[in-house]
Amino acid sequence: MKEFGKHSSTMDLSSLGISQAQEILWNLTPAELVEEALKNGEGFLTDTGALMCDTGTFTGRSPKDRFVVKDAETENSVWWGDVNIPFEPAKFEALYQKMIAHLANTKLYVRDAYAGAHPQYRLNLRIINTQAWHNLFCHNMFLRLSEEEIEQHVPDFTIINIPEFLADPAVDGTRQANFAIINFSRKLILLGGTGYAGEMKKGIFSVLNYLLPHKRNVLSMHCSANVGKDGDTAIFFGLSGTGKTTLSADPHRGLIGDDEHGWDEDGIFNFEGGCYAKIIDLTREKEPQIYDAIRFGAIVENSRFIPGTRTVDFTNKTVTENTRTAYPINHIDNAIEPSRAGNPQNIFFLTADAFGVLPPISRLNKSQAMYHFISGYTAKVAGTEVGIVEPQTTFSACFGAAFLPLHPTTYAEMLGKKMTENNVNVWLVNTGWTGGVYGVGSRMKLGYTRAMITAALNGELQDMPFHKHPVFGVEMPDSCPNVPSEILNPRNTWSNKDAYDHKANELAVAFIKNFSKYSDYANQEILAGAPEAVVEV
């Protein structure tokens, strides 16, 4: 078995049962991995030097094929159901042995890395790949070790990722040929049958979402975060299409991270060492930082070239609308390393309300913050997904239900405690529609949203008069610098006030209906954050 590259002197692959691989390439540099990927026919170079690769059949995660091993460790702690689908320990062991056998006489790319920029909560990782570009993805997305750290590296969790390995559902206990299985007792993640690199990133996020709140009393969050020159930290939560990446990418503030963070008694820390951004319709004008980050060492997924060139056609949706780029965080000029900052002063829940009901900015009390955090609301509009022809409500607990091994109320209660301890302002920001529903009203101007967030960050809203929304109870400012006062109360922007009242009640009913699945686990303080609605029988 040939081996190349610097690796740990204390732990090799034999502990995993891997002893007959043809060749093991350890901790290759980005240049070496790009060379390997091109030699293997895994991708192409773009004119900016980025590596373009396809993920194959799966261009996104496959939530129904994500499992958690149910054993003594997890049986009474994991939130079992559609998000965390139980998997038998014996089936896991049998599948694991089949995968190890599959690796005989293959070339492996092994990456030692870690997650968690706070040294006290760091999770040491080892990732074993059969594709070079997947190993480059891990170099970009996880935190990178020094040569001295590699020498002494002992992994806390290991990913074995074999896209070409297909499970036999009838024998292996999976739903279909692809799978992502987390085993907290064995400290392993098995991935097979899918080339979507994001499964590795989100697998480790799920692990941290279990270990940190459950074992270390640290709140894990699916959010972006930045910090001002005076050390004021801000957090941005939001589902796809709400503007989370755009609004947190501020050239006047340092980027802590764009997706996954922990919050302990000292402050905020990034879980990752890179960014995984959507690039459909990307332009330098709209997203200059992301556009310029796509250079040598970066990856673009499922994109296509402008014919006759090596220039990426960011408008091309031939493969998927979920085209993405993965790059190290230091490709962003204002990123801070190490990716840590103090306790946040402001938290923003971003929603793209296509019904034109929610205020463009409003302040939430503790109960409302916990309730809206568990709700994780936005709306999808026509064209965002096949079959959607009119606005649809979308709820994802804690703005990331797919990655929560624990019950959502666990994270919400921790958020409420953090709010009290640190006197944090929580703002609900509607980046969606004003003046009517989608198709009637208009999208909130980005300039206004930026101005409202800036005013909140600068403390300019603190002394403004506020009044409560009649249905949702959130506090709306009467005025905001550089924003027309008439848009701050959404009801005033509708020509038909009765129609607004009806739509507001309708949305509130949707909130209450969605929350009913969490009500039995929610305390009275969380339940007090619910909107007031007239439920029609």
N, C-alpha and C positions, 0 to 999 in steps of 0.2 A: 504494500500500500504506500504509494508516493504521497508525501506531504510537502507543502510549500507555504511559506509565510510565517509570520510571527504568531505564536500562540502560547497559551498558558502552560506553564511547567507543572502545574498542580492538578489539572483536570483535562483529560483528552476525551475522545468520543467513545472510548471503550466502556465507560460507565453507562452508556446508552445501548450498548450491545452492537455498536457499529464498528466492525473490525475488518470488513472485506471490501470496502470501497476501493475503486480503482485509483482515485486520486482525491486528496483533500487540499483545497486552496483556502488558507486561513487569512482572514482580515486583509484582503487585497485593497489596494488604493482605488479611488474612483477611476483613474486612468487605466489601471489593470483590469478592472471590472468592465469598463466600456469596451476595451480591446477584446476581452473574453466574449462579451455579448455579441459583438459584431462578428467575431470568428464563428460563434455558434449559430449565427443567423437569427438572433433574437430581436434585432431591431436595426434602425438606421440612424445616422447622425443628421441633425437638422443644421441649417446654416448658422445657427448661433452656438453650435457645439453640443446641444442637448441630445439625449438619446431618446428616440421615438420607439415605443414598443406597444404591442397589442396584448390584451389580457385574455383573449380567446372567447369562449362561449359566454363567460360571465364578465360583464362590464361594471358590476357593482357587487355588493354583498348579497348573500343569499340567506336572509334571516330564518327561513324555515328549516335550514340545514345547519343551524348553529346549536350545539348541544353543550350541556354541562354534566359532567359525571356526578351522579347522585350517590353519595356514600356517607360515612359517618361525619366527615368534615362539613358537608354541604346540606345534608338532608333537612336540617331544621333552621338553616340560615339563609339559603337561597330563595329568591322569589320565583317559585316554579310556575310555569304556564307557557304561553305562546312565545315569550321572550327567552326564557331559560328552559329549554326542553331537556328533560332528564335523559341520561344515557347510562347504561349498565356498566359497572366496573369491569366485569368479565368480558363484555363485548369490546370495551376499550383496550384491554390487554391483548386480546386476540388481534384486533386491528393494528395495534402498535407493532406487534411481532411481524405481521404481514408487511408493514411499511419498512421495517428494518431490513427484512429479507429482500425487499425490492431494491434497496440501496446497494446491494452487492454489485461490484464491478461498475459502479457509476462514478462520475466526477461530482464532487460536492464543493459547494462554496459555503464557508462557515464564517459567521460574523459574531464577534464578541462586542457587546454594547451594554447600555443601561438605560433605564427610564427613570425620570424624577430628578430634577435639577437641585433638589435639596438633599445634601449628603445623608441626612438622618433617615430619609424615606426612599432612598435609591433602591431600585430593583435591578439586579444584575441579570443580563440576558445572554442567551446564546441562540442564534438562528441558523438553521441548517437548510440550505436551499439547493435545488438541482438546476436552477437557472441563475445566471450571473446578474441579470438585470434586477431580479428580486433581491439579491444581496446588496446591490447598489441602492435600491429603495430603502433597505434597512440601514445602510450607512447614512443616508440622508435623513431618515425620519427619527431614528433613535439617537440618544446622546453618545458621543464618540469617546472612546478610551484613549488615554495616552499609552505609549509603548510600555512604560513601567507598569501601568495598570493591567494591560493585556497579560503581562508576564505572570501576575498573581491572580488572574481572574477566575472566580468560581461562580458559575451561573446560579441564580435563584429560580429562574424559569427558562424553559427551552421551547422553541418552536421548531417543529419539523414540517417543512412545507414541500410537498411533492405534487405539483399540478398535474403531472401525467398519471399519477396513481388514482385509479378508479375503484371505489368501494363496490361491493356486491350487497345491495340492500337486504336481500333475503338472508344473507349469511352474517353480515357485519352490523346490522341493526341501524343503519342509516336510512334516511328517507329516499335518497337517490345516490348517484355515483359520487357527487361532491359532498364535502363535509368540512365543518370546523368544530372541533371538540376541545373543550377546556377541562383539564383534570387538575383541581386545586391540590389534591393530596399528592399526586405524582409530579406536580409542578411542570406539567407538559401541555402544549397545545399542538394538536395534530391537524394539519390542513392537507386536503387532497381534492383532486378533480376540478380545481378552479385556479385560474391564473391571475385573479384579481388581487393585486398586491395589498389593497386596503384591508384585507382580512387579517394580515399580520399586525398592522397598526391597531386595529380595533380589538383584536384579541388581547393584546397587552393592556389596552385601555380598560377592557372588561375586567381583567385581572386586578388592576389597580383600583377599580371601582368596588371591588370586593375587599381587598386586603386593607386599603387605607381607612375607610370608614369602620369596617368591622373589627379590625385588629389594632389600628393605630389612632383612632379618633381624629382622622384628617378627612375633611370634606373633599371629595373628588368631583370635578365639574367638567361638563362638555361646553367649553366657552373659549372665547379669545380674551386677551388681557393686554393692556398697555399701561405705561406710566409716564407722568409728566416730568418736566425738568425739576420741579420742586418735590418730587417723590410721591405725588398723588396717584394712586393706582385705581384703575377702572377695569371692570369686567363686563363682557358682552355675551349674553346668551341669545340664541336665535336659531331657528330651523332653517333649512335651505330656502334661499330666495328672500330672506328678511334683511339682508345687507350686513350680516355679521362681519364678514371679511372686509368689506368696503369701509364700514364705519369704524372699525378698530384699527385699520391701517391709516394712521395719522402721521404725516411727516414731522409734526411738531411734538410727537410723543414717542417714547421708546417702545418697541414691540417686545412683550414678554413671550407671547406665543399666540397661535391662531386657532387652537382647537381643544387642548386638553390640559387641565391644571389641577393642582391641589392647593388647599387652603388650610394651613395649620395656625398655631398661635402666633407665629412670626410674620406670616403674610402669604403671598401667592408664589407658587413655583410651577414652571412648565414641566410637563411629563416628557416632552419630546425635544428632539434636536433639529427639527425641520418643519416644513409646511407642506400640506397636501391640498392644493387649491383647485377648484373647478376653473376650467379655462374656456368653456364654450363662449364664443363671441368676445373673447378677451381682446382688448386694445390697450395700447400704451396710454392713451388719453384717459380711459376709465380706470385702469389699474396699473399705473406705472411701476409700482414696486414689484408686483407679480410678473409683469411683462419682462422687466429687466432681469429678474431672477432666473429666467429660463435660459441658462447658458451652460457651458461645459460642466458636467457633473449632475445637472438636473435631468429629470425624466419627464417625458410627456407620454400620456397613455391614450391609446385609441383615437389618435388624431390622424390627419391626412395632410399631405403636402399640396400646395398650389401646383397644379399640373406643370411639369417641365422645370420645377424648381425644388430646392430643399427647404423652402420656407413653409412653416406650418400655417395651414388654413384654419384659423380658429373658429370660423363659422361652420366648418364641416361637421355635420351630424350623422354622417353615413353609418358609422359604427354605433354611436350612442351620443346622447346629450350629456352624459356624465364623463366627458373628457376631463382629464386632470393632469396636473404637474406635481412632482415631488422634488423638493430641493432643500439643501441645508439652510437653517435659519440665518446663517451668516451671509447668504445671498441677498438678504434684506439689509439695506444700509443702516437703518435705525434700530435694528434688533439689538437687544442687550444680552450679553453673555457674561457670567452665568445668568440664565433666564429666571431671575427671582426679583421680587419687589415686596414692599410692605403691605400691610392690610389695606384693602380697598376702602375708599371713601364713597364710591358710587358704583352701583350695579345697574346695568341696562338689560331689560327683557325686550328683545326686538320681535315684532310681529308684523306680518304683511296682511293686515285685515282687509280682505277683498270686499267686505260688506259695508265699509265706510262707517263703522259704529264707534270704534275705540278712538280716544283722543290721540292727537299726534305726539303728545307727551303728557304723562300724568305720574303723580307720586303715589307709591303704595305704602300702606302701613305693614307691620310685620305679618299680620294674619293674611292680608291680601298677597303679600310677596310669597309666602309659603304656598298659598292656594294656586296662584298663577304659575309658580315654579313647577308644581306637580302637574298642572294642566298642560303647560308647554304648547301654547296655541299659536297657530298661524292659519292661513287659508291658501289653498291651491286654486289657480285660475285656469281658464281654458287654454289648452296648448302645453301645459307643463307636464302632463302625463296623458298617455293614450286613454281615450274614453271620457276625459273631463271636458265638459262643454259649458259648465257654469261653475261659479265659485263653490268650493267645498271646504268645510271646516277640517282642520288637521290638528290633532293633539298628540304630543309625544312627551311622556312624563320626564320632567327635569331637563327638557330639551335634548333628550338622548335616551329614550326608553330602551332602544335596542341593545344598549351596553350596560344595563343596570342589573347586576346579580342580586342586589338587595331590594327590598320593597321601596318604592319611591318616597314614602313618608319618612324613611330613615334619613334620606338626603335633605328633605325639606325641613325636618326638625333641626338638623345640623345647621342649615342655612339660617333659620330663625335665631338660633343661639348665637351664631356669628354676627348677625345684625345687631342684636342687643349688646354684645360684648364690644363691638367696634363702632357703634353709632353710625351705621351705614345707610345712605340713601338708596332706595330702590326705585327705579323709574321704568314705567312701561312706555315703550316708544313704538308708535304705529307708523311703519314705513309704507303702508298700503294705500288705501283709497280714502279720498275726502270728497264731500259734496254728493255722495251717492254710492251705490254699489258699483262693482266692476262692470264696465260697459255703459255706465251713466255718469258716475263721478270721474275724477282724475287721480292719477298716482301722486302721492305727496312728493313735492319737489325735494330732491336730495339736498339742495342748498339749505332749505328750511330745517330738514332733519339734522344736518350738521350743526346749524346754528343753535338748535335746541339742546343738542348734546354738549356743545361747547359751553352754553350758558349753565347747564347743570354741573359740568366739570369745574367751572370757574366760581361756582357758588352764587351765581347771579339770580337764581330762582328762589333761593332760600327765604328772602324777605318779601317776595311777591305775594299778593293776595291769591288764594286758591279757593275754588269751590268744588263741591262733590258732584261726580256724575250720578244722575238719578237712578241708574240701574246697577252699574258696576261699583259705585261707591268710591272710586279712585279720585284723587284730588287733581284738578286741572288748573294750571296757572292762568291768571287773567291776562297776563302779558309776558312777552319773552323778547329779549333784544334781537333785532334783525329778522323778526317773524311777524307777519300780519296778525293782529290780535283776533280777527274774525275767524281764523281757522283753528284756534285753540280749543274751542268748544265744537265738536263735530256736528251737533244738532243744528247749530247756526249755519252750517254750510249746505244743509239740505233745503231745497225749495219747499218740499212737502214735509212738515214737521211730524205729522201723524205717521207718515211712512217711516220716518226715522225711528220713532218710538216703537213701532211694530217690529222693525228689523233689530233694534237693540234688545228688545225682549226675546226675540227669536234666537239671537246669538247667546244670550244669557241662559236660555233653556238648554242650548247645546252644551254650554260649559257644565251645567248642573248634571245633565245626563251623562256626560263623559266622566265626571268626577265620581259618579255613583259607585264605580268599581273600586274606588279607593276609600270610600267613606267609612267602612268598618274598621279601617286601620288608622284613620286620621283623628287627631285629638281635637278638642273643642276650639282651640285657638286657630288651627288650620281651617276648620269648617266655618269659622266666623268670617273668613275672607271671601266667601262665595257671593256672587252677584244676587240681587233681588229680582226675581222674575215672576211673572204671572204664568203659571203652567196651565195651558189649555187642556181640558179633559175631553 
